[in-house]
Amino acid sequence: MPERREAYEEILGRLNRRLRTLYQCTGALFQAESEQELLQSICEILVASGEVRLAWIGYCEDDAEKTVRPVARAGYGLDYLERVKTSWGELETGQGPVGIAARTGNACWVDDIRTDPRFSLWREVALARGYASCVAVPLIANGKSAVDLRGTLNLYSAERNAFDEGAIEHYTGLATSVAYAVTALRGSLAEDLAHGVTALRASAERKRAEEALHQAREELAHVTRVTTLGELAASIAHEISQPLAAIGADASACLHWLAADRPDLDSVREALAAIVKDGHRAGAVMTRIRALLARSSVAHEPCDLTGVIRDVLLLVSPELGRYGTVLQTSLATDLPPVMGDRVQLQQVLLNLLLNAAEAVRKVPPDRRRLVVRSTVERREDGPWAVVTVEDAGVGFKEEEAVRLFEAFYTTKPGGLGMGLSISRSIVEGHRGRLWATANPGHGATFHFALPGAP
């Protein structure tokens, strides 16, 4: 059982590192002022994570040899890129992971550089620099974009079999986000996200711009969800490690009882039942995390808002407990279902709760409390569901009120200033409204209202 627990802890550590790496990469996506700065920052962050030995990004050239030209690099053995040639064509130099990923648009990886025949052309130089496995993921602009972008994100590890299915999905998602960011930097979509598409007047051009803006917003919302989970990484790891530790202890007790001449079967059954319960508990945490990490959005459908609230509270409760924050709830029993995307609504509430939790973190202990309420509001067009998150924290100044929901505006050190902007966009996309009010004494209350499903 100690070996199994070590394996679990290794998995948790890897998940924690990837969430934090993605958090740092998200910051680079928003803060980079140039394409080159963005690409170089991504490579440096990935190497600093400790999971890869070399990271480089290459762009596909339209020369006769169809060369893949390195444009950013970081890590150990940078001269490797001067010693090898890669292509995205059908020649021998295009039959490795880089060329295959660029041609097919799918990730390509080598589990063992020593033996994989696809890597024979570069094997000697790679092994001399300590590379044991590698992966290349496509860096390609969306087909509807006017930006010409085709390249690959390439990573090399000192360990064999370093890139499992989860790692490939992780890096593929990151590459997609980088492609959207490059598109934004080249096509000024970042400004469009903040101020709306106002420059394009022709109907056909406006439609294409709106489609690109919608895709960029969806990607931005997904990255923000992952970033938020990165902030919760320590609490998530704790929530999972507790039931895993209990499983290990119960399993050890079972082995001890079964080794006796007359096994205590009642105790064994009780311990096995506890193992099942703790397994379900850990599984439930992972299910909630996977739902928030999902990239694709779903069509709006009737959604139980009370269930959304309870799921999010389960996710943030450990984080609140770490800082001695008391959570109170007052939930209406007759809250109407709303038409919506459950994951997006969870994202809105999660963002409001984490903002409130941070607002009370440094106030006196007696003010470290949050109140989540849900009520039904009767209107002419039918019932509306109203959810509020109230805190007794630092609040906001009157002059800040009008800017709270602006993109890139933040009062937090190191904040990206996108959480409330994206939350308002989501709520308005559900035909609802999100607003904030200052409390009479301390703190603030954020409200969002959604129309009941027809």
C-alpha positions as CSV (number, residue, x, y, z in Angstrom):
1,M,0.0,0.0,0.0
2,P,2.8,2.5,0.6
3,E,3.8,2.0,-3.1
4,R,0.2,2.8,-4.2
5,R,0.0,5.9,-2.0
6,E,3.3,7.1,-3.5
7,A,1.9,6.6,-7.0
8,Y,-1.2,8.6,-6.0
9,E,0.9,11.4,-4.6
10,E,3.0,11.4,-7.7
11,I,-0.1,11.8,-9.8
12,L,-1.4,14.6,-7.6
13,G,2.0,16.3,-7.8
14,R,2.0,16.2,-11.5
15,L,-1.6,17.5,-11.7
16,N,-0.6,20.4,-9.4
17,R,2.5,21.2,-11.5
18,R,0.4,21.3,-14.7
19,L,-2.3,23.5,-13.2
20,R,0.3,26.0,-12.0
21,T,2.1,25.9,-15.3
22,L,-1.2,26.5,-17.1
23,Y,-1.9,29.4,-14.7
24,Q,1.5,31.0,-15.6
25,C,1.0,30.4,-19.3
26,T,-2.5,32.1,-19.1
27,G,-0.8,35.1,-17.6
28,A,1.6,35.2,-20.5
29,L,-1.3,35.0,-23.0
30,F,-2.9,38.1,-21.6
31,Q,0.2,40.2,-20.7
32,A,2.5,39.6,-23.7
33,E,2.8,42.7,-25.9
34,S,4.3,41.0,-28.9
35,E,4.1,37.6,-30.6
36,Q,7.8,36.9,-30.0
37,E,7.5,37.8,-26.3
38,L,4.5,35.4,-26.0
39,L,6.2,32.4,-27.7
40,Q,9.4,32.8,-25.7
41,S,7.6,33.1,-22.4
42,I,5.6,30.0,-23.1
43,C,8.8,28.0,-23.8
44,E,10.5,29.3,-20.6
45,I,7.5,28.5,-18.4
46,L,7.2,25.0,-19.7
47,V,10.9,24.3,-19.0
48,A,10.7,25.9,-15.6
49,S,7.9,23.5,-14.7
50,G,10.5,20.7,-14.5
51,E,8.6,18.3,-16.8
52,V,10.5,19.0,-20.0
53,R,14.2,19.4,-20.8
54,L,13.7,21.4,-24.0
55,A,10.8,23.4,-25.4
56,W,10.7,25.1,-28.8
57,I,8.2,26.5,-31.2
58,G,8.6,26.3,-34.9
59,Y,6.8,27.9,-37.8
60,C,6.3,26.2,-41.2
61,E,8.0,28.0,-44.1
62,D,6.8,27.8,-47.7
63,D,10.3,27.3,-49.1
64,A,11.3,24.4,-51.4
65,E,12.3,22.2,-48.5
66,K,9.2,23.2,-46.4
67,T,11.4,24.0,-43.4
68,V,10.1,24.2,-39.9
69,R,12.0,27.3,-38.5
70,P,12.5,27.6,-34.7
71,V,11.1,31.0,-33.5
72,A,11.4,30.5,-29.8
73,R,13.3,28.1,-27.6
74,A,14.3,27.4,-23.9
75,G,15.9,24.7,-21.9
76,Y,19.0,22.4,-22.1
77,G,20.9,21.7,-25.3
78,L,19.7,24.7,-27.4
79,D,22.4,23.9,-29.9
80,Y,20.3,20.8,-30.8
81,L,18.2,23.0,-33.1
82,E,21.3,24.1,-34.9
83,R,22.4,20.5,-35.5
84,V,19.2,19.1,-36.9
85,K,16.8,20.0,-39.8
86,T,13.1,19.4,-39.7
87,S,10.5,19.8,-42.4
88,W,6.8,19.6,-42.7
89,G,7.0,18.0,-46.2
90,E,7.2,14.4,-47.3
91,L,11.0,14.2,-47.3
92,E,12.9,12.2,-44.8
93,T,13.3,15.3,-42.5
94,G,9.5,15.5,-42.4
95,Q,8.8,12.0,-41.1
96,G,9.5,12.8,-37.4
97,P,7.0,14.1,-34.8
98,V,7.4,17.7,-35.9
99,G,6.6,17.1,-39.6
100,I,3.8,14.7,-38.9
101,A,2.1,17.0,-36.4
102,A,2.4,20.0,-38.8
103,R,1.1,18.0,-41.8
104,T,-1.8,16.2,-40.1
105,G,-2.9,18.7,-37.5
106,N,-2.7,16.0,-34.8
107,A,-0.2,15.5,-31.9
108,C,2.6,13.1,-32.6
109,W,4.9,11.7,-29.9
110,V,7.9,9.3,-29.4
111,D,7.9,7.3,-26.2
112,D,11.5,6.1,-26.6
113,I,13.9,8.0,-28.8
114,R,16.4,5.1,-28.5
115,T,14.2,2.7,-30.4
116,D,11.5,4.5,-32.4
117,P,12.4,4.3,-36.1
118,R,10.7,7.6,-36.9
119,F,13.4,9.4,-34.9
120,S,16.4,7.7,-36.4
121,L,17.5,10.8,-38.3
122,W,17.9,12.9,-35.1
123,R,18.6,10.1,-32.5
124,E,22.3,10.5,-32.0
125,V,22.1,14.3,-31.5
126,A,19.1,14.0,-29.2
127,L,20.5,11.2,-27.0
128,A,23.7,13.2,-26.6
129,R,21.7,16.0,-25.0
130,G,19.8,13.7,-22.6
131,Y,16.4,13.6,-24.5
132,A,14.6,10.3,-24.0
133,S,11.1,11.0,-25.4
134,C,9.3,13.9,-27.2
135,V,6.0,15.2,-28.4
136,A,5.0,17.7,-31.1
137,V,1.6,19.3,-31.0
138,P,0.2,21.5,-33.9
139,L,0.0,25.2,-33.6
140,I,-2.5,26.2,-36.2
141,A,-4.9,29.1,-36.6
142,N,-8.6,28.2,-36.8
143,G,-9.7,27.6,-40.4
144,K,-12.1,30.6,-40.3
145,S,-9.3,33.0,-39.2
146,A,-7.7,35.3,-41.7
147,V,-4.4,34.9,-39.9
148,D,-1.9,32.5,-41.6
149,L,-0.4,30.4,-38.7
150,R,1.0,26.9,-39.0
151,G,3.6,25.5,-36.7
152,T,4.3,23.2,-33.8
153,L,5.0,23.3,-30.1
154,N,7.8,20.7,-29.4
155,L,8.8,19.3,-26.0
156,Y,11.6,16.9,-25.1
157,S,11.8,15.0,-21.8
158,A,14.7,13.3,-20.0
159,E,12.5,10.3,-19.2
160,R,11.0,7.7,-21.5
161,N,7.2,7.5,-21.9
162,A,6.9,11.0,-20.4
163,F,3.9,12.0,-22.5
164,D,0.8,10.0,-21.6
165,E,-2.7,10.7,-22.8
166,G,-3.3,13.3,-20.1
167,A,-0.1,15.1,-20.9
168,I,-0.8,15.2,-24.6
169,E,-4.3,16.5,-24.0
170,H,-2.8,19.2,-21.6
171,Y,-0.2,20.4,-24.1
172,T,-2.7,20.3,-27.1
173,G,-5.1,22.5,-25.2
174,L,-2.2,24.9,-24.3
175,A,-1.2,25.0,-28.0
176,T,-4.7,25.9,-29.0
177,S,-4.7,28.8,-26.5
178,V,-1.4,30.0,-27.8
179,A,-2.7,29.9,-31.4
180,Y,-5.7,32.0,-30.4
181,A,-3.4,34.5,-28.6
182,V,-1.2,34.8,-31.7
183,T,-4.3,35.4,-33.8
184,A,-5.4,38.1,-31.3
185,L,-2.0,39.8,-31.4
186,R,-1.9,39.7,-35.2
187,G,-5.5,40.6,-35.8
188,S,-6.2,43.0,-32.9
189,L,-8.8,40.6,-31.5
190,A,-7.7,41.5,-28.0
191,E,-9.0,45.0,-28.5
192,D,-12.2,43.6,-30.0
193,L,-12.7,41.5,-26.9
194,A,-12.5,44.6,-24.7
195,H,-14.4,47.1,-26.8
196,G,-16.5,45.1,-29.3
197,V,-16.2,44.9,-33.0
198,T,-16.8,48.5,-34.2
199,A,-14.4,49.0,-37.1
200,L,-15.9,46.5,-39.5
201,R,-19.0,47.7,-41.4
202,A,-19.5,45.4,-44.3
203,S,-22.0,42.7,-43.4
204,A,-19.9,39.7,-44.5
205,E,-16.8,41.0,-42.7
206,R,-18.7,41.8,-39.6
207,K,-20.1,38.2,-39.5
208,R,-16.6,36.7,-39.9
209,A,-15.3,39.0,-37.1
210,E,-18.2,38.0,-34.8
211,E,-17.6,34.3,-35.3
212,A,-13.9,34.8,-34.5
213,L,-14.8,36.8,-31.5
214,H,-17.2,34.2,-30.2
215,Q,-14.5,31.5,-30.6
216,A,-11.9,33.6,-28.8
217,R,-14.3,34.3,-26.0
218,E,-15.1,30.6,-25.5
219,E,-11.4,29.8,-25.5
220,L,-10.8,32.7,-23.0
221,A,-13.5,31.4,-20.7
222,H,-12.0,27.9,-20.8
223,V,-8.5,29.2,-20.0
224,T,-10.0,31.3,-17.1
225,R,-11.7,28.2,-15.7
226,V,-8.4,26.3,-15.7
227,T,-6.6,29.3,-14.2
228,T,-9.2,29.3,-11.4
229,L,-8.6,25.6,-10.7
230,G,-4.9,26.4,-10.6
231,E,-5.6,28.8,-7.7
232,L,-7.4,25.9,-6.0
233,A,-4.7,23.3,-6.6
234,A,-3.6,23.0,-3.0
235,S,-7.1,22.5,-1.7
236,I,-8.0,20.1,-4.5
237,A,-4.9,18.0,-3.7
238,H,-5.8,18.0,-0.1
239,E,-9.4,17.0,-0.8
240,I,-8.2,14.0,-2.9
241,S,-5.4,13.0,-0.7
242,Q,-7.6,12.6,2.4
243,P,-9.8,9.8,1.0
244,L,-6.8,8.2,-0.7
245,A,-5.0,8.1,2.6
246,A,-8.1,6.6,4.3
247,I,-8.2,4.0,1.5
248,G,-4.6,3.1,2.2
249,A,-5.2,2.8,5.9
250,D,-8.4,0.7,5.6
251,A,-6.7,-1.6,3.0
252,S,-3.7,-2.2,5.3
253,A,-6.1,-3.0,8.2
254,C,-8.0,-5.5,5.9
255,L,-4.7,-7.2,5.1
256,H,-3.9,-7.4,8.8
257,W,-7.2,-8.9,9.7
258,L,-7.2,-11.4,6.9
259,A,-3.7,-12.6,7.9
260,A,-5.1,-13.7,11.3
261,D,-5.9,-17.4,12.0
262,R,-9.6,-16.4,12.5
263,P,-10.1,-13.3,10.3
264,D,-12.5,-10.7,11.7
265,L,-14.8,-10.6,8.7
266,D,-17.2,-8.0,10.1
267,S,-14.3,-5.6,10.5
268,V,-13.1,-6.5,7.0
269,R,-16.5,-5.8,5.5
270,E,-16.7,-2.5,7.4
271,A,-13.3,-1.4,6.1
272,L,-14.1,-2.4,2.6
273,A,-17.3,-0.4,2.7
274,A,-15.3,2.6,3.9
275,I,-12.9,2.1,1.0
276,V,-15.8,2.2,-1.5
277,K,-17.1,5.3,0.2
278,D,-13.8,7.1,0.1
279,G,-13.2,6.0,-3.5
280,H,-16.6,7.6,-4.5
281,R,-15.6,10.7,-2.6
282,A,-12.3,11.1,-4.5
283,G,-14.1,10.3,-7.7
284,A,-16.7,12.9,-7.1
285,V,-14.0,15.6,-6.6
286,M,-12.4,14.5,-9.9
287,T,-15.7,14.6,-11.7
288,R,-16.3,18.2,-10.7
289,I,-12.8,19.1,-11.8
290,R,-13.2,17.4,-15.2
291,A,-16.5,19.1,-15.8
292,L,-14.9,22.6,-15.2
293,L,-11.9,21.6,-17.4
294,A,-14.1,20.6,-20.3
295,R,-13.3,22.7,-23.4
296,S,-16.5,22.4,-25.3
297,S,-19.7,24.2,-24.4
298,V,-23.1,22.6,-24.7
299,A,-26.4,23.9,-26.0
300,H,-28.5,25.7,-23.4
301,E,-30.9,23.3,-21.7
302,P,-33.0,23.3,-18.5
303,C,-30.5,23.6,-15.6
304,D,-31.0,23.1,-11.9
305,L,-29.4,26.3,-10.4
306,T,-29.6,24.9,-6.9
307,G,-27.6,21.9,-8.0
308,V,-25.0,24.2,-9.6
309,I,-24.7,26.2,-6.4
310,R,-24.2,23.0,-4.3
311,D,-21.5,21.6,-6.6
312,V,-19.5,24.8,-6.5
313,L,-19.8,25.1,-2.7
314,L,-18.4,21.6,-2.4
315,L,-15.4,22.6,-4.5
316,V,-14.6,25.9,-2.7
317,S,-15.4,24.8,0.9
318,P,-11.9,23.4,1.6
319,E,-10.3,26.6,0.3
320,L,-12.5,28.7,2.6
321,G,-11.6,26.4,5.5
322,R,-7.9,27.0,5.0
323,Y,-8.3,30.7,5.9
324,G,-11.0,30.3,8.6
325,T,-13.7,31.7,6.4
326,V,-17.3,30.9,7.5
327,L,-19.7,30.0,4.7
328,Q,-23.5,30.5,5.2
329,T,-26.2,29.7,2.7
330,S,-29.9,30.5,2.3
331,L,-31.2,28.7,-0.7
332,A,-34.8,29.0,-2.0
333,T,-36.6,25.6,-2.2
334,D,-38.7,26.7,-5.2
335,L,-36.0,28.2,-7.4
336,P,-37.1,27.8,-11.0
337,P,-34.9,25.9,-13.5
338,V,-33.0,28.2,-16.0
339,M,-32.0,27.6,-19.6
340,G,-28.2,27.5,-19.6
341,D,-24.8,25.8,-19.8
342,R,-24.2,24.2,-16.4
343,V,-20.4,24.5,-16.7
344,Q,-20.5,28.2,-17.6
345,L,-22.9,29.0,-14.7
346,Q,-20.6,27.1,-12.3
347,Q,-17.7,29.3,-13.6
348,V,-19.6,32.5,-12.8
349,L,-20.4,31.4,-9.3
350,L,-16.9,30.0,-8.7
351,N,-15.4,33.3,-9.7
352,L,-17.6,35.3,-7.5
353,L,-17.0,33.1,-4.5
354,L,-13.2,33.1,-4.9
355,N,-13.2,36.9,-5.3
356,A,-15.3,37.2,-2.1
357,A,-13.0,34.7,-0.3
358,E,-10.0,36.8,-1.2
359,A,-11.7,40.0,-0.1
360,V,-12.2,38.7,3.5
361,R,-8.8,37.0,3.8
362,K,-7.0,39.9,5.5
363,V,-9.9,41.3,7.6
364,P,-10.5,40.5,11.3
365,P,-11.6,36.9,11.9
366,D,-15.1,37.9,12.9
367,R,-15.7,39.4,9.4
368,R,-14.4,36.4,7.6
369,R,-17.8,35.2,6.4
370,L,-19.6,34.7,3.1
371,V,-23.3,34.4,2.5
372,V,-24.7,32.7,-0.6
373,R,-28.4,33.3,-1.2
374,S,-30.9,32.3,-3.9
375,T,-34.4,33.8,-4.2
376,V,-37.2,33.8,-6.7
377,E,-38.2,37.1,-8.2
378,R,-41.7,37.4,-9.8
379,R,-41.7,39.5,-12.9
380,E,-44.1,40.2,-15.7
381,D,-42.3,37.8,-18.0
382,G,-42.3,35.0,-15.4
383,P,-40.2,33.9,-12.4
384,W,-36.5,34.8,-12.3
385,A,-33.8,33.1,-10.2
386,V,-31.5,35.5,-8.3
387,V,-28.3,34.4,-6.7
388,T,-26.2,36.7,-4.5
389,V,-22.7,36.3,-3.0
390,E,-22.2,38.6,0.0
391,D,-18.9,39.3,1.9
392,A,-17.8,41.5,4.7
393,G,-14.4,42.2,3.2
394,V,-12.6,45.2,1.9
395,G,-15.4,46.2,-0.5
396,F,-14.8,48.6,-3.4
397,K,-14.6,52.4,-3.7
398,E,-17.3,54.4,-5.4
399,E,-15.0,55.4,-8.3
400,E,-14.2,51.7,-8.9
401,A,-17.8,50.6,-9.2
402,V,-18.2,51.6,-12.9
403,R,-15.0,49.8,-13.9
404,L,-15.4,46.5,-12.0
405,F,-16.7,44.6,-15.0
406,E,-14.2,46.1,-17.5
407,A,-11.9,43.7,-19.3
408,F,-8.3,43.9,-17.9
409,Y,-9.3,46.1,-14.9
410,T,-8.2,44.6,-11.6
411,T,-7.6,45.8,-8.0
412,K,-5.6,42.6,-7.1
413,P,-1.8,42.4,-7.4
414,G,-1.0,40.1,-10.2
415,G,-4.7,39.8,-11.3
416,L,-5.6,39.5,-14.9
417,G,-8.8,41.5,-14.7
418,M,-10.8,39.1,-16.8
419,G,-12.9,37.1,-14.3
420,L,-15.8,39.6,-13.8
421,S,-15.7,40.6,-17.4
422,I,-16.1,37.0,-18.6
423,S,-18.7,36.3,-15.9
424,R,-20.9,39.3,-17.1
425,S,-20.5,38.1,-20.7
426,I,-21.7,34.6,-19.7
427,V,-24.6,35.9,-17.7
428,E,-25.7,38.2,-20.5
429,G,-25.4,35.3,-22.9
430,H,-28.0,33.6,-20.7
431,R,-30.3,36.6,-21.1
432,G,-29.6,37.6,-17.5
433,R,-27.8,40.4,-15.6
434,L,-24.8,40.6,-13.3
435,W,-24.2,43.6,-11.0
436,A,-22.5,44.6,-7.7
437,T,-23.6,46.7,-4.7
438,A,-21.6,48.1,-1.8
439,N,-22.8,46.8,1.6
440,P,-23.8,49.5,4.2
441,G,-21.2,48.3,6.7
442,H,-18.3,46.3,5.2
443,G,-17.8,44.5,1.9
444,A,-19.8,44.0,-1.2
445,T,-22.6,41.9,-2.7
446,F,-22.5,40.5,-6.2
447,H,-25.9,39.5,-7.8
448,F,-26.8,37.7,-10.9
449,A,-30.4,37.1,-12.1
450,L,-31.5,34.6,-14.8
451,P,-35.0,34.1,-16.3
452,G,-36.7,30.9,-15.5
453,A,-36.9,28.2,-18.3
454,P,-40.1,28.4,-20.3
